Amino acid sequence: MKPKNIYSPVSGNRDKEFFEILIEGGAFRIERIVSCGHCSPESGWYDQSWNEWVLLLKGSAVITFSDNTTVCLEEGDYLHILPHQKHKVSWTDPGRETYWLAVHY
C-alpha cells in the first residue's frame, strides 16, 4: 500500500473548486477540497441534513451563515456545522490554494 499526500497537486479545470472523496462508508464521508478564489454562488446556501466538520489545512477562507454570522478561517482552524445550518463559502484566498478537510457524518 502506498501512502497518498493531502497536498498532492490538483489536476483538471482550475476554474472550478476541486472535490475529492478520500474515504466513505456507512454514514460518513471524508473529502479533500481545494479552492483558489472560489466561493459559493451568491444565491445558493448549503442546507445539509448531516453534520459537517471542516479543518482548514492551508490558505484562508470565510464562511457566512444565513443569520449573517461570518467565520474567518486560517490554517489550522476547524469548525463544526450542524445539520440544516445554512451556510456558504463567501471567500477563499485568490492568491494561493486553500486546502480543506471535510468530514460529513
Secondary structure, 3 states (H helix, E strand, C coil): CCCCCCCCCCCCCCCCCEEEEEEEECCEEEEEEEECCCCCCCCCCECCCCCEEEEEEECEEEEEECCCCEEEEECCCEEEECCCCCEEEEEECCCCCEEEEEEEC
